[in-house]
């Protein structure tokens, strides 16, 4: 799931800029290779490692830009370890970062004036990933964010509880062009908008693909909806139960989970 952020940044990069993606989960950092600019994305768990990598490059005089969930939520801390940070989504602002870096006028903080429109997103350069080192590099995003306000979730904080959607026909067209049958929806809560999800699932049925996604377990409150998802190719859903205590769920602000329905929904 984590690879889509770097692919999105690469897609926003002008064609005259050479891009290389390094994923430490499957390969070593090529420390000796020359670089004009290093961009690092990180969640909180990986922030110490990201800061250590940034320090090594900055010691060599290579400017570093940090982005992603952690720098967005803790910008002042991240700025202590980078020449610049990108707060929020990369679309619309990353080309400006590169232009400033080229001219030696890199500012310390960048943020798009508004969340990007998800219509007409640029094709992802999946060829930049070492495909033979992953179970699949066929990741797709139809929506961003989640409308729920679970107080432990960075998705709600990052996206301000806004759930944005790409045009269904653009998502279906991208999926139709993927090689093989299997892909992954990296959406945080794909079926949050049931009407949109139904339209998307109906568009996927004739493609005969197979996919997994993330969702809240409450999607199982509608048997017909679950059946449609299966007909559209869904073979797995990553859900969070969190707790078997209704009181704890209320305390965490996760109203969409209902303990008394767990057995029924999981069975379905």
Long-range contacts (C-beta under 8 A, 24 or more apart in sequence): 1-139, 1-184, 1-186, 2-43, 3-129, 3-134, 3-137, 3-139, 4-124, 4-139, 4-141, 4-186, 5-41, 5-67, 5-68, 5-90, 6-41, 7-124, 7-125, 7-126, 7-128, 7-129, 7-139, 8-90, 8-91, 8-124, 9-39, 9-41, 9-67, 9-90, 9-94, 10-124, 10-125, 10-128, 11-121, 11-122, 11-123, 11-124, 11-125, 12-90, 12-91, 12-92, 12-94, 12-95, 12-122, 13-94, 13-95, 13-98, 14-95, 14-98, 17-98, 19-125, 19-128, 20-128, 21-128, 21-129, 23-129, 23-130, 24-49, 26-130, 26-133, 26-134, 27-130, 27-133, 29-53, 31-56, 35-62, 36-62, 36-101, 37-62, 37-63, 37-64, 37-65, 37-98, 37-101, 38-62, 38-63, 38-64, 38-65, 39-64, 39-65, 39-66, 39-67, 40-64, 40-65, 40-66, 40-67, 40-68, 40-82, 41-66, 41-67, 41-68, 42-66, 42-68, 42-69, 42-70, 42-71, 43-68, 43-69, 43-70, 43-154, 44-69, 44-70, 44-73, 44-74, 44-154, 46-70, 47-74, 47-78, 50-81, 51-81, 54-81, 54-82, 55-81, 58-82, 58-83, 63-101, 63-106, 65-97, 65-101, 65-106, 69-154, 69-158, 72-158, 73-154, 73-157, 73-158, 75-109, 79-108, 79-109, 83-108, 84-108, 84-109, 84-110, 85-109, 85-110, 86-110, 86-111, 87-111, 88-112, 88-115, 88-158, 89-115, 89-116, 89-144, 91-116, 91-121, 92-116, 115-159, 115-162, 115-164, 118-144, 118-164, 118-165, 118-166, 118-167, 119-166, 119-167, 119-170, 120-170, 121-166, 121-170, 123-174, 136-180, 136-182, 136-183, 136-184, 138-178, 138-179, 138-180, 138-182, 138-183, 138-184, 139-183, 139-184, 139-185, 139-186, 140-171, 140-174, 140-175, 140-178, 140-183, 140-184, 140-185, 140-186, 140-211, 141-166, 141-185, 141-186, 141-187, 142-166, 142-168, 142-171, 142-185, 142-187, 142-190, 142-200, 143-187, 143-188, 143-189, 143-190, 143-192, 143-193, 143-196, 144-187, 144-188, 145-188, 145-189, 146-188, 146-189, 146-192, 147-189, 147-192, 148-189, 148-192, 148-216, 148-253, 148-254, 148-255, 148-256, 149-253, 150-252, 150-253, 150-254, 151-252, 151-253, 152-252, 155-188, 155-189, 163-189, 163-192, 163-193, 165-193, 165-196, 168-196, 168-199, 168-200, 168-203, 169-203, 171-200, 171-203, 172-200, 172-203, 172-204, 172-207, 175-204, 175-207, 175-209, 176-207, 178-209, 181-208, 181-209, 181-210, 182-209, 182-210, 182-211, 183-209, 183-210, 183-211, 184-211, 184-212, 184-213, 185-211, 185-212, 185-213, 185-214, 186-213, 186-214, 187-213, 187-214, 188-214, 189-214, 189-215, 189-216, 190-214, 190-215, 191-215, 191-216, 191-219, 191-225, 191-229, 192-216, 194-222, 194-225, 197-225, 197-229, 198-225, 198-228, 200-232, 201-228, 201-229, 201-231, 201-232, 201-234, 202-228, 202-232, 204-232, 204-233, 205-231, 205-232, 205-233, 207-233, 208-233, 209-233, 210-235, 211-235, 212-236, 212-237, 212-238, 213-237, 213-238, 214-238, 214-239, 215-239, 216-240, 216-256, 216-257, 217-241, 217-256, 217-257, 217-262, 217-265, 217-266, 218-256, 218-257, 218-258, 218-261, 218-265, 220-264, 220-265, 220-266, 220-268, 221-261, 221-265, 223-268, 226-268
